[in-house]
Amino acid sequence: MENHRSVLVVDDDAAMREMVVSLLEETGYGARGCAGADEALEALQDAPPDVVLTDIRMPGKSGVELLGELHELRPRLPVILMTAFGSIDSAVGAMRSGAFDYVTKPFKKDQLLVVLERAFERLALEEENQRLRRAVDQTTSFGELIGASPAMREIFALVRKVANSRSSVLITGESGTGKEVVARTIHFNGILKDAPFIPVNCTAIPEGLLESELFGHVRGAFTGAHTSKRGLFEEANGGTLFLDEIGDMGPSLQAKILRVLQDGEVRPVGGNKAVKVDVRVIAATNKDLQTEMDEGRFRRDLFYRLNVIPLHIPPLRERPDDIPLLADYFVKRHAGERNMVLAPAAVSHLLQFRFEGNARELENWIERAIALTEGHEIGPDAFPDGEPTPLGAATGDTGTALVRATAERRLTLEELKDLYVEEVLRLTGGNKVQAARILGIDRRTLYRRRERGARRAAHG
């Protein structure tokens, strides 16, 4: 299945170059090979790739020299280096000069693909940030902040006030209400809009790794720390660090976050030297932090440091006036070039529901309706009947029929999962980002699941 991402492979070894290009094409990426740096620079002008994968040691210009020229032409282009074991020091040095990462020859297929996925994820984040910057610059509706209810108008007014402040902001609200959208809008509509915006989900990373992600680490700090790494606080220096679901953070890490807010410096894991940082922190949580503090799970001193400017997002069921506007926005966002619209009867149908999953659940409904609608108008029959349930749950007779049909085919649970993943990919036209969002997983997990499914199919 084709992917809209493309990779330029640069290696003077024809066999290695062709092997890597073939591997990427089999995986679904667009790939093109070049025998040297000069050829790669010409290819960059003809058909700019999303990522460059280059060998370090080549006749004429080395991969490191190519890195320097590429960054002059396209500073944000991710460049991944391929190196033999004996040249690892050169690769590490090149990373200090701006290389995204490196892989050591001979490498396994999965190792290369994981590094590429990380590069594409960073690229997607930068593209989203640029898109939101353009949306904020071109409109007065605060980009993706959509709403006509009194509650949302109050949020708009507060965002306008805090956007030009460097004070900490604590955003509260149920899951799916759009806390990260508010955080992005604050950042991209204020004095820091040209500085980094770095989001991190505190529940998505195990706490043992989260400390290293936030503060960085020095070489040898722990098993596997082969090189030093800057943390996200340093990456966000001069800009905004968004700590999503901070209410799930453990006490030890809470204390270290408090120290950063108090002292304005971070200490990498395993390091003795503190690094000064100037970062505006926006935190978010779906938990009642007052209860968390009363029960000793959240530090009061950290709460007061974060809660300089509190901002609460009411659930969607308390602001039904926003449902038609959000639904229309999601149709435009996901329909692409199909120019789809919601029929008036469909809007009336949506207004009957509570949407316990908030805007995220509404967006899921819209994505599914787009995939199931053949024409340009989305009618009420494209949406479920009855009370909505949590995302992904089957309801009523339809759910029972699906389970019965699956059981009659004697499918295992893993086979059922494989079929569902492939069907969602089919409905989204192979769009892995959209498919992963519908499935509730990240793109890397989607890729691994498809690989496992292919292996199971191959072994019958």
C-alpha positions as CSV (number, residue, x, y, z in Angstrom):
1,M,0.0,0.0,0.0
2,E,1.5,3.4,-1.0
3,N,2.5,6.0,1.4
4,H,2.6,9.7,0.6
5,R,6.0,10.0,2.3
6,S,9.2,9.8,0.3
7,V,12.8,8.9,1.1
8,L,16.0,9.7,-0.9
9,V,18.6,7.0,-0.4
10,V,22.2,8.1,-1.0
11,D,24.9,5.4,-1.2
12,D,27.8,4.7,-3.6
13,D,27.3,0.9,-3.0
14,A,24.8,0.0,-5.7
15,A,23.8,-3.3,-4.1
16,M,23.1,-1.6,-0.7
17,R,21.3,1.3,-2.3
18,E,19.0,-0.9,-4.4
19,M,18.3,-3.1,-1.3
20,V,17.3,-0.2,0.8
21,V,15.1,1.3,-2.0
22,S,13.4,-2.0,-2.5
23,L,12.8,-2.4,1.2
24,L,11.2,1.0,1.5
25,E,9.0,0.5,-1.6
26,E,7.8,-2.9,-0.2
27,T,6.9,-1.1,3.0
28,G,4.8,1.4,1.0
29,Y,7.1,4.5,1.0
30,G,8.2,6.3,-2.1
31,A,11.9,5.8,-2.6
32,R,14.7,6.9,-5.0
33,G,18.4,6.1,-5.0
34,C,21.4,8.3,-5.7
35,A,25.0,7.2,-6.1
36,G,26.6,10.3,-4.5
37,A,26.1,13.7,-2.9
38,D,26.1,15.8,-6.1
39,E,23.4,13.5,-7.6
40,A,21.4,13.8,-4.4
41,L,21.5,17.6,-4.5
42,E,20.2,17.6,-8.1
43,A,17.4,15.2,-7.0
44,L,16.5,17.5,-4.2
45,Q,15.7,20.2,-6.8
46,D,13.7,17.9,-9.1
47,A,11.5,16.1,-6.5
48,P,12.2,17.1,-2.9
49,P,12.0,14.1,-0.5
50,D,10.6,14.1,3.0
51,V,13.6,12.4,4.4
52,V,17.2,11.7,3.2
53,L,19.0,8.5,4.2
54,T,22.7,8.8,3.3
55,D,25.8,6.8,3.8
56,I,28.7,8.6,5.6
57,R,31.7,7.4,3.6
58,M,31.4,8.0,-0.1
59,P,33.8,9.1,-2.8
60,G,33.9,12.9,-3.3
61,K,31.6,14.5,-0.8
62,S,30.9,12.6,2.4
63,G,27.5,12.1,3.9
64,V,28.5,14.7,6.6
65,E,29.3,17.2,3.9
66,L,26.0,16.4,2.2
67,L,24.3,17.0,5.5
68,G,25.7,20.5,5.7
69,E,24.6,21.4,2.2
70,L,21.2,20.0,2.7
71,H,20.6,22.0,5.8
72,E,21.6,25.2,4.0
73,L,19.0,24.4,1.4
74,R,16.3,22.9,3.6
75,P,17.0,23.4,7.3
76,R,14.1,21.3,8.5
77,L,14.8,18.3,6.2
78,P,15.4,15.2,8.4
79,V,18.7,13.5,7.4
80,I,19.5,10.0,8.7
81,L,23.0,8.7,8.4
82,M,24.1,5.1,7.6
83,T,27.4,4.2,9.0
84,A,29.7,1.1,9.6
85,F,30.5,0.4,13.2
86,G,33.9,2.0,13.0
87,S,32.4,5.3,12.0
88,I,29.9,5.7,14.8
89,D,31.9,8.6,16.2
90,S,31.5,10.5,12.9
91,A,27.7,9.8,13.0
92,V,27.4,11.1,16.6
93,G,29.4,14.2,15.7
94,A,27.1,14.8,12.7
95,M,24.1,14.6,15.0
96,R,25.5,17.5,16.9
97,S,25.5,19.3,13.5
98,G,21.9,18.6,12.8
99,A,21.5,15.0,11.6
100,F,18.2,13.5,12.8
101,D,19.6,10.1,13.7
102,Y,21.9,7.3,12.4
103,V,21.7,3.5,11.8
104,T,24.7,1.2,11.9
105,K,25.3,-1.2,9.0
106,P,24.4,-4.0,8.8
107,F,20.9,-3.0,10.1
108,K,17.7,-5.0,10.4
109,K,14.6,-3.9,8.5
110,D,12.7,-3.0,11.7
111,Q,15.6,-0.9,13.1
112,L,15.6,1.3,9.9
113,L,11.8,1.6,9.8
114,V,11.5,2.6,13.4
115,V,14.0,5.5,12.9
116,L,12.2,6.5,9.7
117,E,8.8,6.5,11.5
118,R,10.3,8.8,14.2
119,A,11.5,11.2,11.5
120,F,8.0,11.2,9.8
121,E,6.3,11.8,13.2
122,R,8.5,14.8,13.8
123,L,7.8,16.0,10.2
124,A,4.1,15.6,10.8
125,L,4.3,17.6,14.0
126,E,6.2,20.4,12.2
127,E,3.6,20.4,9.4
128,E,0.8,20.6,11.9
129,N,2.5,23.5,13.7
130,Q,3.0,25.4,10.4
131,R,-0.6,24.7,9.4
132,L,-1.9,26.1,12.7
133,R,0.4,29.1,12.4
134,R,-1.2,29.9,8.9
135,A,-4.7,29.3,10.3
136,V,-4.1,31.7,13.2
137,D,-2.6,34.3,10.9
138,Q,-5.3,34.1,8.3
139,T,-8.4,34.0,10.6
140,T,-9.9,35.6,13.6
141,S,-11.4,32.3,14.9
142,F,-8.2,31.1,16.6
143,G,-7.4,28.3,14.2
144,E,-9.0,25.0,15.4
145,L,-10.8,26.6,18.3
146,I,-14.3,26.4,17.1
147,G,-17.5,27.4,19.0
148,A,-20.4,29.8,19.3
149,S,-21.5,28.9,22.8
150,P,-21.1,31.4,25.6
151,A,-18.6,29.1,27.3
152,M,-16.4,29.0,24.2
153,R,-16.6,32.7,23.8
154,E,-15.3,33.1,27.3
155,I,-12.4,30.8,26.4
156,F,-11.6,32.8,23.3
157,A,-11.4,36.0,25.4
158,L,-9.2,34.3,27.9
159,V,-6.9,32.9,25.2
160,R,-6.5,36.4,23.7
161,K,-5.3,37.7,27.1
162,V,-2.9,34.9,28.0
163,A,-1.4,34.4,24.6
164,N,1.0,37.3,25.1
165,S,1.9,36.2,28.6
166,R,4.7,33.8,29.6
167,S,2.8,32.7,32.7
168,S,2.0,29.0,33.3
169,V,-1.4,27.9,32.2
170,L,-3.4,24.9,33.6
171,I,-6.1,23.6,31.3
172,T,-8.7,21.2,32.8
173,G,-11.5,19.3,31.1
174,E,-12.7,15.9,30.2
175,S,-10.9,13.7,27.7
176,G,-11.7,14.7,24.1
177,T,-12.6,18.3,24.9
178,G,-9.6,19.7,23.0
179,K,-7.1,20.7,25.7
180,E,-4.1,20.4,23.3
181,V,-5.9,22.5,20.7
182,V,-6.3,25.3,23.3
183,A,-2.7,25.0,24.2
184,R,-1.5,25.2,20.6
185,T,-3.8,28.2,20.0
186,I,-2.4,30.0,23.1
187,H,1.1,29.4,21.8
188,F,0.6,30.2,18.1
189,N,-1.5,33.3,18.7
190,G,1.0,35.0,21.0
191,I,4.5,36.3,21.5
192,L,6.0,32.9,21.3
193,K,4.4,31.8,18.0
194,D,7.7,31.6,16.2
195,A,9.4,29.6,19.0
196,P,9.1,25.8,19.5
197,F,5.9,24.2,20.7
198,I,6.7,20.8,22.2
199,P,3.8,18.6,23.3
200,V,4.3,15.5,25.5
201,N,1.7,13.1,26.8
202,C,2.7,12.2,30.3
203,T,0.6,8.9,30.2
204,A,2.0,7.7,26.9
205,I,5.6,7.3,28.1
206,P,6.5,5.0,31.1
207,E,7.7,7.1,34.0
208,G,11.2,5.6,33.9
209,L,11.6,6.9,30.4
210,L,9.6,10.2,30.8
211,E,12.3,11.7,33.1
212,S,14.9,11.1,30.4
213,E,12.6,12.5,27.7
214,L,11.9,15.6,29.7
215,F,15.4,16.4,31.1
216,G,17.7,14.5,28.7
217,H,20.5,12.2,29.8
218,V,24.3,12.0,29.5
219,R,26.1,9.1,27.8
220,G,26.3,6.1,30.1
221,A,23.5,7.3,32.4
222,F,21.7,4.0,32.1
223,T,21.8,0.8,30.0
224,G,21.3,1.8,26.3
225,A,22.4,5.4,26.8
226,H,25.1,5.2,24.1
227,T,25.0,8.9,23.5
228,S,24.0,12.1,25.3
229,K,20.5,13.4,24.5
230,R,18.8,16.7,25.0
231,G,15.5,16.6,26.8
232,L,12.2,18.2,25.8
233,F,12.7,21.1,28.2
234,E,15.8,22.1,26.2
235,E,14.1,21.4,22.9
236,A,11.3,23.9,24.0
237,N,13.8,26.5,25.2
238,G,12.4,30.0,24.3
239,G,9.0,28.5,23.6
240,T,6.3,26.4,25.1
241,L,6.3,22.9,26.6
242,F,2.8,21.3,26.8
243,L,2.5,18.7,29.5
244,D,-0.7,16.8,28.7
245,E,-2.3,14.7,31.5
246,I,0.1,15.9,34.1
247,G,-2.3,14.6,36.7
248,D,-1.1,11.1,36.0
249,M,2.6,12.0,36.7
250,G,4.2,10.2,39.7
251,P,5.3,12.1,42.8
252,S,9.1,11.8,42.1
253,L,8.8,13.4,38.7
254,Q,6.4,16.1,40.0
255,A,9.1,17.2,42.4
256,K,11.6,17.5,39.5
257,I,9.1,19.5,37.4
258,L,8.6,21.8,40.4
259,R,12.4,22.4,40.6
260,V,12.6,23.3,36.9
261,L,9.7,25.8,37.4
262,Q,11.4,27.3,40.4
263,D,15.0,27.5,39.3
264,G,14.6,27.7,35.5
265,E,17.2,25.0,34.9
266,V,17.2,21.2,34.1
267,R,19.7,18.5,35.2
268,P,20.0,15.7,32.6
269,V,19.7,12.1,34.0
270,G,23.2,11.0,35.1
271,G,24.6,14.5,34.7
272,N,26.2,16.9,37.3
273,K,25.8,20.1,35.3
274,A,22.5,22.0,35.2
275,V,21.3,23.6,32.0
276,K,19.4,27.0,32.0
277,V,16.1,26.9,30.2
278,D,13.5,29.6,29.5
279,V,10.3,27.7,28.9
280,R,6.6,28.6,29.3
281,V,4.8,25.5,30.6
282,I,1.1,24.8,29.7
283,A,-0.2,21.8,31.5
284,A,-3.5,19.9,31.1
285,T,-5.4,17.2,33.0
286,N,-8.8,15.5,32.9
287,K,-8.5,14.7,36.7
288,D,-9.8,16.7,39.6
289,L,-6.5,17.9,41.0
290,Q,-8.2,19.2,44.2
291,T,-9.1,15.5,45.0
292,E,-5.7,14.3,43.9
293,M,-4.1,16.8,46.3
294,D,-6.4,15.9,49.2
295,E,-5.5,12.2,48.7
296,G,-1.8,12.9,48.4
297,R,-1.3,12.0,44.8
298,F,-0.5,15.5,43.5
299,R,1.8,18.1,45.1
300,R,0.1,21.3,46.2
301,D,3.2,23.4,45.5
302,L,3.4,22.2,41.9
303,F,-0.4,22.8,41.5
304,Y,0.1,26.5,42.5
305,R,3.1,26.9,40.2
306,L,1.0,25.5,37.3
307,N,-2.3,27.1,38.1
308,V,-1.2,30.7,37.5
309,I,-3.9,31.0,34.8
310,P,-6.6,28.3,35.1
311,L,-8.7,27.5,32.0
312,H,-11.5,25.0,32.1
313,I,-13.1,23.5,28.9
314,P,-16.7,22.4,29.6
315,P,-17.8,19.1,28.0
316,L,-19.5,19.2,24.7
317,R,-22.9,18.0,26.2
318,E,-23.0,21.3,28.1
319,R,-22.5,23.4,24.9
320,P,-24.7,21.8,22.2
321,D,-24.5,25.1,20.2
322,D,-21.0,24.1,19.2
323,I,-21.9,20.7,17.7
324,P,-23.0,22.0,14.2
325,L,-19.9,24.2,13.9
326,L,-17.5,21.4,15.0
327,A,-19.2,18.9,12.8
328,D,-18.8,21.2,9.8
329,Y,-15.2,21.8,10.6
330,F,-14.4,18.1,10.9
331,V,-16.1,17.4,7.5
332,K,-13.9,20.0,5.9
333,R,-10.9,18.6,7.7
334,H,-11.3,15.0,6.7
335,A,-13.2,15.0,3.4
336,G,-10.2,16.3,1.5
337,E,-11.1,17.1,-2.1
338,R,-14.5,15.4,-2.0
339,N,-16.2,18.7,-1.1
340,M,-18.7,17.0,1.3
341,V,-21.4,18.7,3.3
342,L,-23.7,17.7,6.2
343,A,-27.4,17.6,5.3
344,P,-29.6,19.7,7.6
345,A,-31.3,16.4,8.8
346,A,-27.8,15.0,9.7
347,V,-27.1,18.1,11.8
348,S,-30.4,17.7,13.6
349,H,-29.6,14.0,14.2
350,L,-26.3,14.9,15.8
351,L,-27.9,17.4,18.1
352,Q,-29.8,14.5,19.8
353,F,-26.7,13.0,21.3
354,R,-24.7,13.8,24.4
355,F,-21.2,12.8,23.0
356,E,-19.7,11.6,26.3
357,G,-16.4,11.4,24.4
358,N,-16.7,15.1,23.5
359,A,-15.2,16.6,20.3
360,R,-13.0,13.5,19.8
361,E,-16.1,11.3,19.7
362,L,-17.9,13.7,17.3
363,E,-14.8,13.7,15.1
364,N,-14.7,9.9,15.1
365,W,-18.4,9.9,14.0
366,I,-17.7,12.3,11.2
367,E,-14.7,10.4,9.9
368,R,-16.7,7.2,9.8
369,A,-19.6,8.9,8.0
370,I,-17.2,10.3,5.4
371,A,-15.8,6.8,4.8
372,L,-19.3,5.3,4.4
373,T,-20.9,8.0,2.3
374,E,-20.5,7.6,-1.5
375,G,-22.0,11.0,-2.6
376,H,-21.2,14.5,-1.5
377,E,-24.0,14.9,1.1
378,I,-23.8,13.2,4.5
379,G,-27.2,12.2,5.6
380,P,-28.5,11.1,9.1
381,D,-28.3,7.5,8.0
382,A,-24.5,7.7,8.0
383,F,-24.6,8.0,11.8
384,P,-25.5,5.5,14.5
385,D,-29.0,5.4,16.0
386,G,-29.7,5.5,19.7
387,E,-27.4,6.7,22.6
388,P,-23.7,7.0,21.7
389,T,-21.3,4.8,23.6
390,P,-17.5,5.1,24.1
391,L,-15.5,5.1,20.9
392,G,-15.1,1.8,19.1
393,A,-17.9,0.0,21.0
394,A,-20.6,-1.9,19.1
395,T,-24.1,-1.3,20.1
396,G,-27.5,-3.1,19.9
397,D,-28.4,-5.6,17.3
398,T,-25.6,-4.5,14.9
399,G,-22.9,-5.3,17.5
400,T,-24.5,-8.7,18.3
401,A,-24.7,-9.6,14.6
402,L,-21.0,-8.7,14.0
403,V,-19.9,-10.8,17.0
404,R,-22.1,-13.8,15.8
405,A,-20.8,-13.6,12.3
406,T,-17.2,-13.5,13.5
407,A,-17.8,-16.5,15.8
408,E,-19.4,-18.5,13.0
409,R,-16.2,-18.1,10.9
410,R,-14.2,-19.4,13.9
411,L,-11.9,-16.4,13.8
412,T,-9.4,-15.9,16.5
413,L,-9.3,-12.6,18.3
414,E,-6.0,-11.7,16.6
415,E,-7.4,-12.6,13.2
416,L,-10.4,-10.3,13.9
417,K,-8.1,-7.5,14.9
418,D,-6.1,-8.0,11.7
419,L,-9.3,-7.8,9.5
420,Y,-10.5,-4.7,11.3
421,V,-7.2,-2.9,10.9
422,E,-7.1,-3.7,7.1
423,E,-10.7,-2.6,6.7
424,V,-10.1,0.7,8.4
425,L,-7.1,1.3,6.2
426,R,-9.3,0.5,3.1
427,L,-12.0,2.9,4.2
428,T,-9.4,5.7,4.7
429,G,-7.7,5.0,1.4
430,G,-4.5,3.8,3.0
431,N,-4.1,7.0,5.1
432,K,-2.1,5.6,8.0
433,V,-2.4,8.8,10.1
434,Q,-6.2,8.8,9.8
435,A,-6.5,5.0,10.3
436,A,-4.3,5.1,13.4
437,R,-6.5,7.9,14.8
438,I,-9.7,5.9,14.2
439,L,-8.1,2.8,15.8
440,G,-6.9,4.8,18.8
441,I,-3.2,3.8,18.3
442,D,-0.1,5.5,17.0
443,R,1.3,4.9,13.5
444,R,4.2,2.8,14.9
445,T,1.8,0.5,16.6
446,L,-0.3,0.3,13.5
447,Y,2.8,-0.7,11.4
448,R,3.9,-3.4,14.0
449,R,0.4,-4.8,14.0
450,R,0.3,-5.1,10.2
451,E,3.7,-6.7,10.2
452,R,2.5,-9.3,12.7
453,G,-0.7,-9.9,10.7
454,A,1.4,-10.5,7.6
455,R,3.5,-13.0,9.3
456,R,0.5,-14.8,10.7
457,A,-1.0,-14.9,7.2
458,A,2.2,-16.2,5.7
459,H,2.4,-19.1,8.2
460,G,-1.2,-20.0,7.5
